Amino acid sequence: MDGERVLVSVSDSGVGIPEKYREAVWKRFQRIEEHALKLEVSGTGLGLSIVKEMVEMHHGEVWFESEVGVGTTFYVSLPLVQPGQAVTVGD
């Protein structure tokens, strides 16, 4: 990857994501039902698939690190300048 990028990270101290479910979290309507009962708010399983699609549309990357029982950190890396975007230098 060429050019400057911005990196955003979001961490939680939740249940974590077991290794066997790590690829599935990016698929639409995927939920880890064994953890659903532990969560106070239910969801449809769309959030991460939408985030991944939007980030990739902007030529970025999204990934996570997770430890079961400890939590998860999600990372989003985006280019500061999009391909084809004009850059103005100075005033």
Backbone atoms as SQL, in Angstrom:
CREATE TABLE atoms (id INTEGER PRIMARY KEY, chain TEXT, resi INTEGER, resn TEXT, atom TEXT, x REAL, y REAL, z REAL);
INSERT INTO atoms VALUES
  (1, 'A', 1, 'MET', 'N', 0.832, -1.180, 0.000),
  (2, 'A', 1, 'MET', 'CA', 0.000, 0.000, 0.000),
  (3, 'A', 1, 'MET', 'C', 0.876, 1.243, 0.000),
  (4, 'A', 2, 'ASP', 'N', 0.632, 2.112, -0.930),
  (5, 'A', 2, 'ASP', 'CA', 1.383, 3.350, -1.025),
  (6, 'A', 2, 'ASP', 'C', 0.576, 4.488, -0.421),
  (7, 'A', 3, 'GLY', 'N', 1.264, 5.514, 0.039),
  (8, 'A', 3, 'GLY', 'CA', 0.594, 6.703, 0.544),
  (9, 'A', 3, 'GLY', 'C', 0.300, 6.635, 2.021),
  (10, 'A', 4, 'GLU', 'N', -0.071, 7.815, 2.542),
  (11, 'A', 4, 'GLU', 'CA', -0.393, 7.908, 3.967),
  (12, 'A', 4, 'GLU', 'C', -1.768, 7.320, 4.234),
  (13, 'A', 5, 'ARG', 'N', -1.900, 6.765, 5.419),
  (14, 'A', 5, 'ARG', 'CA', -3.163, 6.133, 5.813),
  (15, 'A', 5, 'ARG', 'C', -3.524, 6.580, 7.219),
  (16, 'A', 6, 'VAL', 'N', -4.777, 6.466, 7.546),
  (17, 'A', 6, 'VAL', 'CA', -5.252, 6.700, 8.898),
  (18, 'A', 6, 'VAL', 'C', -5.697, 5.342, 9.450),
  (19, 'A', 7, 'LEU', 'N', -5.377, 5.103, 10.718),
  (20, 'A', 7, 'LEU', 'CA', -5.738, 3.854, 11.372),
  (21, 'A', 7, 'LEU', 'C', -6.647, 4.162, 12.556),
  (22, 'A', 8, 'VAL', 'N', -7.793, 3.514, 12.579),
  (23, 'A', 8, 'VAL', 'CA', -8.760, 3.671, 13.672),
  (24, 'A', 8, 'VAL', 'C', -8.916, 2.306, 14.325),
  (25, 'A', 9, 'SER', 'N', -8.914, 2.281, 15.647),
  (26, 'A', 9, 'SER', 'CA', -9.148, 1.017, 16.350),
  (27, 'A', 9, 'SER', 'C', -10.238, 1.199, 17.393),
  (28, 'A', 10, 'VAL', 'N', -11.015, 0.142, 17.576),
  (29, 'A', 10, 'VAL', 'CA', -12.086, 0.117, 18.567),
  (30, 'A', 10, 'VAL', 'C', -11.949, -1.188, 19.333),
  (31, 'A', 11, 'SER', 'N', -11.870, -1.082, 20.656),
  (32, 'A', 11, 'SER', 'CA', -11.690, -2.272, 21.506),
  (33, 'A', 11, 'SER', 'C', -12.868, -2.451, 22.437),
  (34, 'A', 12, 'ASP', 'N', -13.119, -3.701, 22.799),
  (35, 'A', 12, 'ASP', 'CA', -14.114, -3.995, 23.818),
  (36, 'A', 12, 'ASP', 'C', -13.551, -5.035, 24.776),
  (37, 'A', 13, 'SER', 'N', -14.242, -5.230, 25.859),
  (38, 'A', 13, 'SER', 'CA', -13.846, -6.251, 26.831),
  (39, 'A', 13, 'SER', 'C', -14.936, -7.314, 26.898),
  (40, 'A', 14, 'GLY', 'N', -15.467, -7.653, 25.713),
  (41, 'A', 14, 'GLY', 'CA', -16.572, -8.604, 25.623),
  (42, 'A', 14, 'GLY', 'C', -16.140, -10.048, 25.647),
  (43, 'A', 15, 'VAL', 'N', -16.962, -10.896, 25.056),
  (44, 'A', 15, 'VAL', 'CA', -16.761, -12.343, 25.104),
  (45, 'A', 15, 'VAL', 'C', -15.651, -12.830, 24.190),
  (46, 'A', 16, 'GLY', 'N', -15.243, -12.006, 23.221),
  (47, 'A', 16, 'GLY', 'CA', -14.216, -12.417, 22.272),
  (48, 'A', 16, 'GLY', 'C', -14.798, -13.273, 21.160),
  (49, 'A', 17, 'ILE', 'N', -14.003, -13.508, 20.131),
  (50, 'A', 17, 'ILE', 'CA', -14.458, -14.281, 18.970),
  (51, 'A', 17, 'ILE', 'C', -13.580, -15.524, 18.847),
  (52, 'A', 18, 'PRO', 'N', -14.172, -16.711, 19.020),
  (53, 'A', 18, 'PRO', 'CA', -13.396, -17.944, 18.897),
  (54, 'A', 18, 'PRO', 'C', -12.816, -18.093, 17.481),
  (55, 'A', 19, 'GLU', 'N', -11.678, -18.727, 17.386),
  (56, 'A', 19, 'GLU', 'CA', -10.974, -18.925, 16.115),
  (57, 'A', 19, 'GLU', 'C', -11.886, -19.503, 15.032),
  (58, 'A', 20, 'LYS', 'N', -12.720, -20.458, 15.375),
  (59, 'A', 20, 'LYS', 'CA', -13.546, -21.132, 14.362),
  (60, 'A', 20, 'LYS', 'C', -14.614, -20.231, 13.743),
  (61, 'A', 21, 'TYR', 'N', -14.876, -19.065, 14.338),
  (62, 'A', 21, 'TYR', 'CA', -15.887, -18.152, 13.809),
  (63, 'A', 21, 'TYR', 'C', -15.290, -16.909, 13.144),
  (64, 'A', 22, 'ARG', 'N', -13.988, -16.808, 13.080),
  (65, 'A', 22, 'ARG', 'CA', -13.355, -15.559, 12.632),
  (66, 'A', 22, 'ARG', 'C', -13.657, -15.189, 11.190),
  (67, 'A', 23, 'GLU', 'N', -13.765, -16.139, 10.297),
  (68, 'A', 23, 'GLU', 'CA', -14.114, -15.813, 8.905),
  (69, 'A', 23, 'GLU', 'C', -15.606, -15.516, 8.778),
  (70, 'A', 24, 'ALA', 'N', -16.424, -16.188, 9.580),
  (71, 'A', 24, 'ALA', 'CA', -17.878, -16.041, 9.487),
  (72, 'A', 24, 'ALA', 'C', -18.366, -14.664, 9.913),
  (73, 'A', 25, 'VAL', 'N', -17.626, -13.953, 10.755),
  (74, 'A', 25, 'VAL', 'CA', -18.120, -12.656, 11.243),
  (75, 'A', 25, 'VAL', 'C', -18.294, -11.642, 10.124),
  (76, 'A', 26, 'TRP', 'N', -17.624, -11.847, 8.983),
  (77, 'A', 26, 'TRP', 'CA', -17.730, -10.903, 7.861),
  (78, 'A', 26, 'TRP', 'C', -18.915, -11.210, 6.953),
  (79, 'A', 27, 'LYS', 'N', -19.587, -12.343, 7.153),
  (80, 'A', 27, 'LYS', 'CA', -20.710, -12.737, 6.305),
  (81, 'A', 27, 'LYS', 'C', -22.010, -12.145, 6.828),
  (82, 'A', 28, 'ARG', 'N', -22.884, -11.800, 5.904),
  (83, 'A', 28, 'ARG', 'CA', -24.181, -11.212, 6.285),
  (84, 'A', 28, 'ARG', 'C', -25.030, -12.211, 7.065),
  (85, 'A', 29, 'PHE', 'N', -25.717, -11.693, 8.061),
  (86, 'A', 29, 'PHE', 'CA', -26.652, -12.432, 8.910),
  (87, 'A', 29, 'PHE', 'C', -25.988, -13.539, 9.732),
  (88, 'A', 30, 'GLN', 'N', -24.685, -13.440, 9.949),
  (89, 'A', 30, 'GLN', 'CA', -23.987, -14.434, 10.781),
  (90, 'A', 30, 'GLN', 'C', -24.004, -13.981, 12.234),
  (91, 'A', 31, 'ARG', 'N', -24.400, -14.886, 13.103),
  (92, 'A', 31, 'ARG', 'CA', -24.382, -14.639, 14.541),
  (93, 'A', 31, 'ARG', 'C', -23.795, -15.857, 15.215),
  (94, 'A', 32, 'ILE', 'N', -23.048, -15.644, 16.247),
  (95, 'A', 32, 'ILE', 'CA', -22.516, -16.760, 17.030),
  (96, 'A', 32, 'ILE', 'C', -23.525, -17.003, 18.143),
  (97, 'A', 33, 'GLU', 'N', -24.416, -17.946, 17.919),
  (98, 'A', 33, 'GLU', 'CA', -25.548, -18.145, 18.827),
  (99, 'A', 33, 'GLU', 'C', -25.131, -18.540, 20.241),
  (100, 'A', 34, 'GLU', 'N', -23.994, -19.209, 20.386),
  (101, 'A', 34, 'GLU', 'CA', -23.578, -19.585, 21.739),
  (102, 'A', 34, 'GLU', 'C', -23.276, -18.352, 22.586),
  (103, 'A', 35, 'HIS', 'N', -22.996, -17.212, 21.935),
  (104, 'A', 35, 'HIS', 'CA', -22.734, -15.968, 22.660),
  (105, 'A', 35, 'HIS', 'C', -23.942, -15.048, 22.685),
  (106, 'A', 36, 'ALA', 'N', -24.928, -15.286, 21.843),
  (107, 'A', 36, 'ALA', 'CA', -26.075, -14.387, 21.735),
  (108, 'A', 36, 'ALA', 'C', -26.803, -14.224, 23.061),
  (109, 'A', 37, 'LEU', 'N', -26.886, -15.289, 23.838),
  (110, 'A', 37, 'LEU', 'CA', -27.594, -15.201, 25.116),
  (111, 'A', 37, 'LEU', 'C', -26.830, -14.379, 26.143),
  (112, 'A', 38, 'LYS', 'N', -25.532, -14.199, 25.975),
  (113, 'A', 38, 'LYS', 'CA', -24.722, -13.423, 26.907),
  (114, 'A', 38, 'LYS', 'C', -24.791, -11.926, 26.611),
  (115, 'A', 39, 'LEU', 'N', -25.278, -11.580, 25.428),
  (116, 'A', 39, 'LEU', 'CA', -25.307, -10.183, 25.017),
  (117, 'A', 39, 'LEU', 'C', -26.609, -9.524, 25.436),
  (118, 'A', 40, 'GLU', 'N', -26.522, -8.274, 25.898),
  (119, 'A', 40, 'GLU', 'CA', -27.712, -7.559, 26.315),
  (120, 'A', 40, 'GLU', 'C', -28.524, -7.065, 25.130),
  (121, 'A', 41, 'VAL', 'N', -27.869, -6.822, 24.002),
  (122, 'A', 41, 'VAL', 'CA', -28.542, -6.311, 22.815),
  (123, 'A', 41, 'VAL', 'C', -28.359, -7.315, 21.682),
  (124, 'A', 42, 'SER', 'N', -29.461, -7.743, 21.111),
  (125, 'A', 42, 'SER', 'CA', -29.351, -8.675, 19.994),
  (126, 'A', 42, 'SER', 'C', -29.139, -7.889, 18.708),
  (127, 'A', 43, 'GLY', 'N', -28.703, -8.572, 17.674),
  (128, 'A', 43, 'GLY', 'CA', -28.477, -7.923, 16.389),
  (129, 'A', 43, 'GLY', 'C', -28.826, -8.869, 15.262),
  (130, 'A', 44, 'THR', 'N', -28.712, -8.352, 14.039),
  (131, 'A', 44, 'THR', 'CA', -29.060, -9.149, 12.870),
  (132, 'A', 44, 'THR', 'C', -27.859, -9.814, 12.230),
  (133, 'A', 45, 'GLY', 'N', -26.655, -9.414, 12.618),
  (134, 'A', 45, 'GLY', 'CA', -25.462, -9.972, 11.997),
  (135, 'A', 45, 'GLY', 'C', -25.092, -9.262, 10.706),
  (136, 'A', 46, 'LEU', 'N', -25.507, -8.012, 10.568),
  (137, 'A', 46, 'LEU', 'CA', -25.187, -7.243, 9.365),
  (138, 'A', 46, 'LEU', 'C', -24.066, -6.235, 9.562),
  (139, 'A', 47, 'GLY', 'N', -23.841, -5.794, 10.764),
  (140, 'A', 47, 'GLY', 'CA', -22.915, -4.691, 11.027),
  (141, 'A', 47, 'GLY', 'C', -21.524, -4.862, 10.450),
  (142, 'A', 48, 'LEU', 'N', -20.870, -5.958, 10.755),
  (143, 'A', 48, 'LEU', 'CA', -19.488, -6.142, 10.297),
  (144, 'A', 48, 'LEU', 'C', -19.393, -6.346, 8.795),
  (145, 'A', 49, 'SER', 'N', -20.393, -6.988, 8.199),
  (146, 'A', 49, 'SER', 'CA', -20.357, -7.159, 6.743),
  (147, 'A', 49, 'SER', 'C', -20.501, -5.812, 6.043),
  (148, 'A', 50, 'ILE', 'N', -21.323, -4.936, 6.593),
  (149, 'A', 50, 'ILE', 'CA', -21.489, -3.591, 6.024),
  (150, 'A', 50, 'ILE', 'C', -20.219, -2.781, 6.204),
  (151, 'A', 51, 'VAL', 'N', -19.630, -2.834, 7.382),
  (152, 'A', 51, 'VAL', 'CA', -18.369, -2.112, 7.634),
  (153, 'A', 51, 'VAL', 'C', -17.302, -2.569, 6.651),
  (154, 'A', 52, 'LYS', 'N', -17.133, -3.877, 6.490),
  (155, 'A', 52, 'LYS', 'CA', -16.108, -4.405, 5.593),
  (156, 'A', 52, 'LYS', 'C', -16.332, -3.928, 4.161),
  (157, 'A', 53, 'GLU', 'N', -17.559, -3.980, 3.702),
  (158, 'A', 53, 'GLU', 'CA', -17.873, -3.551, 2.339),
  (159, 'A', 53, 'GLU', 'C', -17.586, -2.055, 2.147),
  (160, 'A', 54, 'MET', 'N', -17.990, -1.243, 3.093),
  (161, 'A', 54, 'MET', 'CA', -17.770, 0.208, 2.989),
  (162, 'A', 54, 'MET', 'C', -16.280, 0.547, 3.030),
  (163, 'A', 55, 'VAL', 'N', -15.545, -0.086, 3.919),
  (164, 'A', 55, 'VAL', 'CA', -14.108, 0.169, 4.028),
  (165, 'A', 55, 'VAL', 'C', -13.400, -0.227, 2.739),
  (166, 'A', 56, 'GLU', 'N', -13.739, -1.384, 2.198),
  (167, 'A', 56, 'GLU', 'CA', -13.106, -1.837, 0.962),
  (168, 'A', 56, 'GLU', 'C', -13.485, -0.955, -0.228),
  (169, 'A', 57, 'MET', 'N', -14.701, -0.401, -0.229),
  (170, 'A', 57, 'MET', 'CA', -15.106, 0.529, -1.286),
  (171, 'A', 57, 'MET', 'C', -14.235, 1.784, -1.283),
  (172, 'A', 58, 'HIS', 'N', -13.681, 2.106, -0.122),
  (173, 'A', 58, 'HIS', 'CA', -12.816, 3.283, 0.017),
  (174, 'A', 58, 'HIS', 'C', -11.338, 2.898, 0.005),
  (175, 'A', 59, 'HIS', 'N', -11.049, 1.721, -0.556),
  (176, 'A', 59, 'HIS', 'CA', -9.671, 1.231, -0.733),
  (177, 'A', 59, 'HIS', 'C', -8.947, 1.028, 0.594),
  (178, 'A', 60, 'GLY', 'N', -9.713, 0.625, 1.609),
  (179, 'A', 60, 'GLY', 'CA', -9.133, 0.386, 2.918),
  (180, 'A', 60, 'GLY', 'C', -9.160, -1.078, 3.299),
  (181, 'A', 61, 'GLU', 'N', -8.755, -1.324, 4.521),
  (182, 'A', 61, 'GLU', 'CA', -8.732, -2.677, 5.072),
  (183, 'A', 61, 'GLU', 'C', -9.366, -2.664, 6.447),
  (184, 'A', 62, 'VAL', 'N', -9.979, -3.772, 6.832),
  (185, 'A', 62, 'VAL', 'CA', -10.523, -3.942, 8.173),
  (186, 'A', 62, 'VAL', 'C', -10.135, -5.341, 8.655),
  (187, 'A', 63, 'TRP', 'N', -9.743, -5.424, 9.924),
  (188, 'A', 63, 'TRP', 'CA', -9.364, -6.704, 10.513),
  (189, 'A', 63, 'TRP', 'C', -9.541, -6.597, 12.025),
  (190, 'A', 64, 'PHE', 'N', -9.344, -7.718, 12.704),
  (191, 'A', 64, 'PHE', 'CA', -9.485, -7.697, 14.160),
  (192, 'A', 64, 'PHE', 'C', -8.540, -8.683, 14.813),
  (193, 'A', 65, 'GLU', 'N', -8.314, -8.441, 16.091),
  (194, 'A', 65, 'GLU', 'CA', -7.599, -9.351, 16.975),
  (195, 'A', 65, 'GLU', 'C', -8.540, -9.635, 18.128),
  (196, 'A', 66, 'SER', 'N', -8.624, -10.886, 18.544),
  (197, 'A', 66, 'SER', 'CA', -9.582, -11.232, 19.580),
  (198, 'A', 66, 'SER', 'C', -9.055, -12.357, 20.456),
  (199, 'A', 67, 'GLU', 'N', -9.429, -12.291, 21.716),
  (200, 'A', 67, 'GLU', 'CA', -9.106, -13.350, 22.657),
  (201, 'A', 67, 'GLU', 'C', -10.384, -13.681, 23.429),
  (202, 'A', 68, 'VAL', 'N', -10.783, -14.946, 23.383),
  (203, 'A', 68, 'VAL', 'CA', -12.004, -15.380, 24.045),
  (204, 'A', 68, 'VAL', 'C', -11.922, -15.067, 25.539),
  (205, 'A', 69, 'GLY', 'N', -12.968, -14.460, 26.057),
  (206, 'A', 69, 'GLY', 'CA', -13.034, -14.105, 27.470),
  (207, 'A', 69, 'GLY', 'C', -12.319, -12.812, 27.820),
  (208, 'A', 70, 'VAL', 'N', -11.625, -12.208, 26.864),
  (209, 'A', 70, 'VAL', 'CA', -10.869, -10.974, 27.112),
  (210, 'A', 70, 'VAL', 'C', -11.444, -9.809, 26.310),
  (211, 'A', 71, 'GLY', 'N', -11.723, -10.030, 25.019),
  (212, 'A', 71, 'GLY', 'CA', -12.287, -8.987, 24.189),
  (213, 'A', 71, 'GLY', 'C', -11.718, -8.974, 22.789),
  (214, 'A', 72, 'THR', 'N', -12.112, -7.956, 22.041),
  (215, 'A', 72, 'THR', 'CA', -11.754, -7.846, 20.629),
  (216, 'A', 72, 'THR', 'C', -11.368, -6.421, 20.302),
  (217, 'A', 73, 'THR', 'N', -10.393, -6.268, 19.413),
  (218, 'A', 73, 'THR', 'CA', -10.039, -4.959, 18.873),
  (219, 'A', 73, 'THR', 'C', -10.191, -5.029, 17.365),
  (220, 'A', 74, 'PHE', 'N', -11.007, -4.130, 16.820),
  (221, 'A', 74, 'PHE', 'CA', -11.189, -4.007, 15.377),
  (222, 'A', 74, 'PHE', 'C', -10.352, -2.845, 14.888),
  (223, 'A', 75, 'TYR', 'N', -9.772, -3.011, 13.702),
  (224, 'A', 75, 'TYR', 'CA', -8.938, -1.985, 13.081),
  (225, 'A', 75, 'TYR', 'C', -9.488, -1.647, 11.705),
  (226, 'A', 76, 'VAL', 'N', -9.475, -0.355, 11.373),
  (227, 'A', 76, 'VAL', 'CA', -9.831, 0.118, 10.036),
  (228, 'A', 76, 'VAL', 'C', -8.686, 0.992, 9.564),
  (229, 'A', 77, 'SER', 'N', -8.138, 0.677, 8.402),
  (230, 'A', 77, 'SER', 'CA', -7.066, 1.453, 7.794),
  (231, 'A', 77, 'SER', 'C', -7.593, 2.014, 6.471),
  (232, 'A', 78, 'LEU', 'N', -7.529, 3.346, 6.324),
  (233, 'A', 78, 'LEU', 'CA', -8.025, 4.012, 5.116),
  (234, 'A', 78, 'LEU', 'C', -6.964, 4.945, 4.564),
  (235, 'A', 79, 'PRO', 'N', -6.874, 5.045, 3.232),
  (236, 'A', 79, 'PRO', 'CA', -5.937, 6.003, 2.651),
  (237, 'A', 79, 'PRO', 'C', -6.435, 7.425, 2.910),
  (238, 'A', 80, 'LEU', 'N', -5.500, 8.339, 3.185),
  (239, 'A', 80, 'LEU', 'CA', -5.881, 9.735, 3.393),
  (240, 'A', 80, 'LEU', 'C', -6.370, 10.367, 2.097),
  (241, 'A', 81, 'VAL', 'N', -5.834, 9.904, 0.978),
  (242, 'A', 81, 'VAL', 'CA', -6.255, 10.402, -0.324),
  (243, 'A', 81, 'VAL', 'C', -6.770, 9.218, -1.134),
  (244, 'A', 82, 'GLN', 'N', -7.989, 9.338, -1.637),
  (245, 'A', 82, 'GLN', 'CA', -8.578, 8.291, -2.453),
  (246, 'A', 82, 'GLN', 'C', -8.000, 8.331, -3.868),
  (247, 'A', 83, 'PRO', 'N', -7.870, 7.182, -4.515),
  (248, 'A', 83, 'PRO', 'CA', -7.379, 7.173, -5.896),
  (249, 'A', 83, 'PRO', 'C', -8.245, 8.079, -6.769),
  (250, 'A', 84, 'GLY', 'N', -7.585, 8.911, -7.574),
  (251, 'A', 84, 'GLY', 'CA', -8.287, 9.829, -8.468),
  (252, 'A', 84, 'GLY', 'C', -8.693, 11.140, -7.818),
  (253, 'A', 85, 'GLN', 'N', -8.470, 11.277, -6.513),
  (254, 'A', 85, 'GLN', 'CA', -8.838, 12.506, -5.795),
  (255, 'A', 85, 'GLN', 'C', -7.740, 13.546, -5.995),
  (256, 'A', 86, 'ALA', 'N', -8.131, 14.753, -6.327),
  (257, 'A', 86, 'ALA', 'CA', -7.175, 15.838, -6.506),
  (258, 'A', 86, 'ALA', 'C', -6.652, 16.277, -5.146),
  (259, 'A', 87, 'VAL', 'N', -5.375, 16.574, -5.098),
  (260, 'A', 87, 'VAL', 'CA', -4.753, 17.040, -3.853),
  (261, 'A', 87, 'VAL', 'C', -4.325, 18.485, -4.057),
  (262, 'A', 88, 'THR', 'N', -4.749, 19.381, -3.148),
  (263, 'A', 88, 'THR', 'CA', -4.383, 20.781, -3.212),
  (264, 'A', 88, 'THR', 'C', -3.283, 21.044, -2.192),
  (265, 'A', 89, 'VAL', 'N', -2.200, 21.646, -2.637),
  (266, 'A', 89, 'VAL', 'CA', -1.080, 21.960, -1.758),
  (267, 'A', 89, 'VAL', 'C', -1.038, 23.465, -1.566),
  (268, 'A', 90, 'GLY', 'N', -0.948, 23.893, -0.296),
  (269, 'A', 90, 'GLY', 'CA', -0.861, 25.339, -0.012),
  (270, 'A', 90, 'GLY', 'C', -2.209, 26.006, -0.030),
  (271, 'A', 91, 'ASP', 'N', -2.201, 27.347, 0.041),
  (272, 'A', 91, 'ASP', 'CA', -3.464, 28.117, 0.059),
  (273, 'A', 91, 'ASP', 'C', -3.813, 28.638, -1.300);
